[in-house]
Amino acid sequence: MSFDLKIKGNWNELKGKLKEKYGELTDDDLVYAEGQEDQLLGRLQKKTGVAKEELSKFLFDKENQN
């Protein structure tokens, strides 16, 4: 499966939402560098056990971030 991924909005705000939703995440889990979206998704999936598609929608769908 291939994703055309680009983090939408303010990354610091999105990190806060992720930590709120998935309390087990740490700052190290949420290290993000542009172009490394797949690595971020992999870390989050491994840590939370949530499906890649659900995480991708949360991270990359602008409508879900409002």
MDAnalysis code that builds the backbone (N, CA, C; Angstrom):
import MDAnalysis as mda
import numpy as np

u = mda.Universe.empty(198, n_residues=66, atom_resindex=np.repeat(np.arange(66), 3), trajectory=True)
u.add_TopologyAttr("name", ["N", "CA", "C"] * 66)
u.add_TopologyAttr("resid", np.arange(1, 67))
u.add_TopologyAttr("resname", ["MET", "SER", "PHE", "ASP", "LEU", "LYS", "ILE", "LYS", "GLY", "ASN", "TRP", "ASN", "GLU", "LEU", "LYS", "GLY", "LYS", "LEU", "LYS", "GLU", "LYS", "TYR", "GLY", "GLU", "LEU", "THR", "ASP", "ASP", "ASP", "LEU", "VAL", "TYR", "ALA", "GLU", "GLY", "GLN", "GLU", "ASP", "GLN", "LEU", "LEU", "GLY", "ARG", "LEU", "GLN", "LYS", "LYS", "THR", "GLY", "VAL", "ALA", "LYS", "GLU", "GLU", "LEU", "SER", "LYS", "PHE", "LEU", "PHE", "ASP", "LYS", "GLU", "ASN", "GLN", "ASN"])
u.atoms.positions = np.array([
    [0.849, -1.163, 0.000],
    [0.000, 0.000, 0.000],
    [0.899, 1.232, 0.000],
    [0.520, 2.205, -0.804],
    [1.323, 3.416, -0.913],
    [0.492, 4.607, -0.455],
    [1.096, 5.458, 0.347],
    [0.417, 6.648, 0.829],
    [1.108, 7.874, 0.242],
    [0.297, 8.847, -0.170],
    [0.848, 10.146, -0.530],
    [0.705, 10.989, 0.724],
    [1.751, 11.000, 1.555],
    [1.637, 11.542, 2.893],
    [2.303, 12.903, 3.031],
    [1.642, 13.765, 3.719],
    [2.205, 15.046, 4.086],
    [1.477, 15.478, 5.357],
    [2.233, 15.698, 6.411],
    [1.642, 16.131, 7.674],
    [0.930, 17.453, 7.430],
    [-0.318, 17.511, 7.854],
    [-1.117, 18.724, 7.685],
    [-1.137, 19.505, 8.991],
    [-0.969, 20.826, 8.875],
    [-1.099, 21.679, 10.042],
    [0.161, 21.741, 10.883],
    [-0.003, 22.178, 12.105],
    [1.096, 22.403, 13.034],
    [1.492, 21.086, 13.705],
    [2.725, 20.650, 13.495],
    [3.182, 19.368, 14.026],
    [3.136, 19.336, 15.543],
    [3.496, 20.421, 16.214],
    [3.479, 20.437, 17.683],
    [2.060, 20.248, 18.215],
    [1.091, 20.863, 17.563],
    [-0.307, 20.692, 17.964],
    [-0.754, 19.257, 17.726],
    [-0.360, 18.698, 16.602],
    [-0.734, 17.324, 16.276],
    [-0.086, 16.330, 17.240],
    [1.158, 16.591, 17.646],
    [1.817, 15.719, 18.640],
    [1.020, 15.700, 19.935],
    [0.538, 16.859, 20.355],
    [-0.263, 16.933, 21.569],
    [-1.536, 16.113, 21.454],
    [-2.181, 16.171, 20.295],
    [-3.396, 15.389, 20.083],
    [-3.093, 13.896, 20.100],
    [-1.961, 13.506, 19.516],
    [-1.572, 12.093, 19.524],
    [-1.313, 11.602, 20.943],
    [-0.595, 12.401, 21.731],
    [-0.307, 12.016, 23.119],
    [-1.587, 11.921, 23.931],
    [-2.535, 12.810, 23.652],
    [-3.813, 12.784, 24.356],
    [-4.600, 11.521, 23.992],
    [-4.611, 11.179, 22.713],
    [-5.369, 10.016, 22.248],
    [-4.678, 8.703, 22.607],
    [-3.349, 8.681, 22.505],
    [-2.562, 7.472, 22.774],
    [-1.555, 7.808, 23.873],
    [-1.975, 7.698, 25.109],
    [-1.180, 8.108, 26.261],
    [0.171, 7.429, 26.399],
    [0.358, 6.289, 25.750],
    [1.622, 5.563, 25.870],
    [2.737, 6.137, 24.993],
    [2.415, 7.109, 24.142],
    [3.434, 7.679, 23.254],
    [4.358, 8.637, 24.000],
    [5.620, 8.617, 23.608],
    [6.619, 9.525, 24.186],
    [7.104, 10.484, 23.098],
    [7.874, 11.480, 23.505],
    [8.461, 12.404, 22.538],
    [9.339, 11.666, 21.534],
    [10.054, 10.644, 21.985],
    [10.902, 9.859, 21.083],
    [10.079, 9.143, 20.020],
    [8.883, 8.694, 20.375],
    [8.010, 8.037, 19.408],
    [7.529, 9.013, 18.345],
    [7.478, 10.286, 18.695],
    [6.886, 11.293, 17.827],
    [7.913, 12.155, 17.101],
    [9.128, 11.653, 16.978],
    [10.147, 12.381, 16.217],
    [9.740, 12.322, 14.745],
    [9.654, 13.491, 14.121],
    [9.217, 13.563, 12.723],
    [10.168, 14.436, 11.921],
    [10.558, 13.936, 10.776],
    [11.331, 14.717, 9.820],
    [10.623, 14.611, 8.481],
    [10.526, 15.717, 7.786],
    [9.841, 15.718, 6.504],
    [10.411, 14.638, 5.590],
    [9.527, 13.914, 4.944],
    [9.940, 12.834, 4.059],
    [10.052, 11.487, 4.755],
    [9.847, 11.457, 6.069],
    [9.961, 10.198, 6.821],
    [8.619, 9.800, 7.433],
    [7.558, 10.039, 6.696],
    [6.221, 9.744, 7.186],
    [6.019, 8.249, 7.432],
    [6.559, 7.410, 6.539],
    [6.396, 5.963, 6.707],
    [7.064, 5.461, 7.985],
    [8.246, 6.000, 8.303],
    [8.930, 5.602, 9.540],
    [8.117, 6.020, 10.758],
    [7.544, 7.208, 10.714],
    [6.706, 7.688, 11.807],
    [5.500, 6.770, 11.978],
    [4.825, 6.459, 10.884],
    [3.668, 5.566, 10.959],
    [4.047, 4.205, 11.532],
    [5.181, 3.676, 11.121],
    [5.635, 2.385, 11.620],
    [5.870, 2.399, 13.123],
    [6.525, 3.453, 13.620],
    [6.762, 3.575, 15.069],
    [5.449, 3.669, 15.831],
    [4.538, 4.494, 15.312],
    [3.261, 4.672, 16.000],
    [2.437, 3.392, 15.980],
    [2.448, 2.697, 14.856],
    [1.709, 1.442, 14.746],
    [2.260, 0.411, 15.724],
    [3.567, 0.300, 15.793],
    [4.205, -0.663, 16.694],
    [3.884, -0.340, 18.156],
    [3.937, 0.936, 18.506],
    [3.735, 1.353, 19.897],
    [2.267, 1.248, 20.326],
    [1.331, 1.613, 19.431],
    [-0.076, 1.671, 19.815],
    [-0.877, 0.433, 19.425],
    [-0.408, -0.296, 18.418],
    [-1.162, -1.437, 17.916],
    [-2.330, -1.042, 17.034],
    [-2.410, 0.225, 16.681],
    [-3.492, 0.740, 15.843],
    [-3.129, 0.532, 14.374],
    [-4.121, 0.247, 13.543],
    [-3.897, 0.006, 12.121],
    [-3.269, 1.226, 11.443],
    [-2.395, 0.951, 10.498],
    [-1.697, 2.009, 9.762],
    [-2.688, 2.958, 9.086],
    [-3.783, 2.417, 8.566],
    [-4.778, 3.242, 7.889],
    [-5.431, 4.239, 8.845],
    [-5.728, 3.785, 10.058],
    [-6.345, 4.668, 11.054],
    [-5.380, 5.776, 11.470],
    [-4.131, 5.399, 11.704],
    [-3.126, 6.400, 12.067],
    [-2.908, 7.388, 10.930],
    [-2.863, 6.883, 9.715],
    [-2.666, 7.737, 8.548],
    [-3.795, 8.744, 8.417],
    [-5.017, 8.285, 8.617],
    [-6.166, 9.187, 8.537],
    [-6.071, 10.263, 9.613],
    [-5.695, 9.867, 10.823],
    [-5.563, 10.822, 11.928],
    [-4.484, 11.865, 11.625],
    [-3.358, 11.420, 11.085],
    [-2.224, 12.311, 10.852],
    [-2.351, 13.164, 9.599],
    [-2.901, 12.596, 8.554],
    [-2.785, 13.233, 7.249],
    [-4.089, 13.744, 6.672],
    [-5.196, 13.539, 7.341],
    [-6.483, 14.018, 6.865],
    [-6.809, 15.324, 7.569],
    [-6.713, 16.414, 6.842],
    [-6.897, 17.755, 7.395],
    [-8.250, 17.890, 8.112],
    [-9.289, 17.241, 7.598],
    [-10.624, 17.366, 8.193],
    [-10.661, 16.818, 9.618],
    [-9.854, 15.828, 9.937],
    [-9.861, 15.226, 11.275],
    [-9.089, 16.060, 12.288],
    [-8.381, 17.064, 11.856],
    [-7.527, 17.829, 12.766],
    [-8.180, 19.107, 13.256],
    [-9.405, 19.359, 12.853],
    [-10.081, 20.583, 13.292],
    [-10.909, 20.350, 14.523],
])
